[in-house]
Structures are given as C-alpha cells and as structure tokens.
C-alpha cells in the first residue's frame, strides 16, 4: 500500500468506527399510535355482520357492470387529479432519495491551474515574479458524521412523507372510482326518469287530442280541456328539466374520465345487472385502519416523531470531515512527477452556543406538529367511522324505502286506472283523473330515485371501507415507476 494513502485510510477508518459506535443513538421519541377513538362495534341500526373481508376486493372485481368497469378504467388512465397525485408520489420519492444521500460522504474530483504576478516590492528578492500553481485532487468534499441521528431521522421523516403521499394517491383513486360509479348511476336514473316523462307526454298528448275532439263535438267542457293541457305541460316541463340534468351529468362524467365517455342512454336501472357485491365489514378497529387516508395520517404521525429527533439533535455538536488527496506542482508537466503528492484533512466541529432561541423554537414547532398529527389521525378515524356507519345505515333504510316506493307506485297505478274508469262512467270529474295521473308520475319518479340511492349507498360503503386500496391497476409501484418499500420500522 503506498504510504501517501495511509493517512486518508486511517482517517476514514476512524470516522467509520466512530459512526458505527454512534449509529444506535436516536433522539426521536418512540412512535405510539393512539388507539382508535371510536366504538368497538358499528351502531345497532346498521344490522351488519362479518361475512366477507374487504381487502379481497378491488374495483375490477366489485363492479361487474361493463359500462362502469370501462369508464372506471378510462378515469384511472386519463383523470388529471389522479395524475397529479401520482406525480406528487414521484416528487416525494425523489425528495426521500435526496435526504437519504446525506448519509453517504460526497466524493469529488477537482483540478485547478493558477498563474499570478507578484510585484517586486512584495517579493523578498525585489524582483517581480510570475508564479504558477497546478493542482489535481480527489477526496471528501463534505461528510457529516451522524452522531445523534439527525440525518437518519430526517431520512425516516422523508420516507414516511413518501409513503403518506402514496397512501393519499390511493385515497384519490378510491374517491375517483366512487365518483365514476355514482355518475353512471346518476345517468341511468335520469335516463329512466326521462323515459317515464316521455311516456307521460305521449299519453297526455293523445288525451289532449281526444278532449279537443270532444270539445269540438260539445261533449266536453273548456275546463276539462284546460286540465288535460295542464297535465301535458307539466310532463313536458319535467322532460326538459331531466334532459338538462342528464347533459350536466354527462359533462361531469367527461371531466372525471378525462375523455368522452360515450355511454348510451338506458331505459331502466337493472338491479340484477349492476350486481354490486354485498359488503359486511368486520370490527371497526380492523376495518378502518385499512383505509388509505388513515394509513396516510399514520405515516404523517411517524414523520412528525422523526422530525422531533432531528430537532433535538440540532442542540448537539456536529462533526464534518473534508479531505483530499492529489498532486500539486508549479509546472504543469511536473504535476504527476515524483514529490508532487499533496493531501488535506480538515475536520470541523460546530457547537451551538447562542442561537437566540431558534433551536428551542424549532423543537417546539416539531412537537406541536406531532400533536397536530395525532389529532388529525384521530379525527380521520372518527370521520371514517361515521362514513361507514352512515353507509351501512343508508343501505338498510334505503332498501326499506325502495320497497315502500315500489308498493306506492303500484298502488298509484291502480288508483289512476280506477279514476279513469270512474270518469268514463260519469261517476267522477276529470279532476280526479288529473290528480291520480300526476301522483302516479311522481311515484314512478321517486321509485327510480330510491333505486339509484340504494345503489349509491352500496358504492359509498365500498369507498368508506377503503375501496380495495392498493389492489389492481394503479398501485404505487406501477404508477410512480418505482418500487416503494412495503414495510417501515420506526427506530
């Protein structure tokens, strides 16, 4: 081994030994996730039981309807909000790699050529001189020895920030899947309601023609003709309103999918064709923690604890090493000649003495942000518990409402037939028929709305339980183009 390498090797060896001896020092507080501040069971009105685990489902398995699956696939490919979320994950991953690089020494090479003229009155010989200095070296440009875990804690914080950002991306994906499915259901609801309105317009137009003929023949009054015309105008108004709402819903779906969805109108909401799997969540403490927004809050909590350790380490001395090994010569052709060896070794220690309270304030900020992360974590769990409970309760209540509305629609249809028979036999005025037909259309519209609301409650429950986050297309590794760590252990 050349003698000129021994000083540098001894220095690096001593620094590595010191780093190994102090690697176990960590000033970050132990991360303790608070227990979920919610009940141990779902409310009594939800009537649920543990039947199927949600993590076995992703959107491609849960939604069996072909239109829904196609549109959800388009949204996951083209939606700009999801694209921004993916880019944020890549940004956080790059920030983590930057922070991780601080643990390793920075090695660089440099070369310089310098010529200068020294006047005679500044020279001991009294003669002006032109001096030259040529130098080439390689060494440590900067290496902070992480004695107290400051850099490692910052690395852990950056890692948790990355994982939290990826969990937030999964939450955006779940929300997007729910919005697309809801938009499809809204379009189908409006299509069926518009079909019923069209049918009412056709029937009432025929009735108007008949009453105009009766009026001309003197067998009907102007009042009855006006009543029939009023009934037709109401149906036409409803049809125009539903047409406008359908256009707005289609525009919203276009924005979600990022492209023209191309969904054809349908006459009915087929409950069997939609085929949404009935979900029965387990215990709240098991289900809620699988939600991506809860996982993101937990990673932010871990990051806040790590930053406390970094803030504490800032109170202690910092040791940094700078060294170099190379050659130097007054002549360029002698740069690599015998005797041109040159080396530098410049350790530096920085001890904070007076910072006007800046370090204390930084630590206070880190601790307050940790407390804020705890509060946000608990708030997210409580919000998730409410969303699941609301969706479970809505599923039960809306199923009952749907049954009631179906019976109401059937009863109103019978009432309309009886009223028409009574009018035809002269036993009742046409006003009775008018009221019966108006109430029938209202009941039919409400039945369609209740069916759509029940299906939407199923979609809401799927999303509230986590929506199979991390399953199927669009996971972090494929979306960000990198392999994110699957586990994380806090020191």
Protein Blocks (a to p, Z undefined) as FASTA:
>chain_A
ZZklmmmmmmmmmmmmmmmmmmmgcfbdcddddddfbdfbdcfklopadfbdfklpcfkl
mpmcfklmmmmmmmmmmomklmmmmmmmmmmmmmmmmmmmmmpccdddddddddddddfk
lcfnlpacdddddddddddfbdcddfkommmmmmmmmmmmmmmmmmmmmmmmmmmmmmmm
mmmmmmmmmmmmmmmmmmmmmmmmmmmmmmmmmmmnopacfklmmmmmmmmmmmmmmmmm
mmmmmmmmmmmmmmmnopafkpacdfbdcfklnopacdddddfklmmmmpmklmmmmmmm
mmmmmmmmmmmmmmpccdddddddddddfbfklmmgghiaccdddddddddfbgghmmmm
mmmmmmmmmmmmmmmmmmmmmmmmmmmmmmmmmmmmmmmmmmmmmmmmmmmmmmmmmmmm
mmmnopacfklmmmmmmmmmmmmmmmmmmmmmmmmmmmmmmmmnoooghiaehifklmno
pacdfbdcdZZ
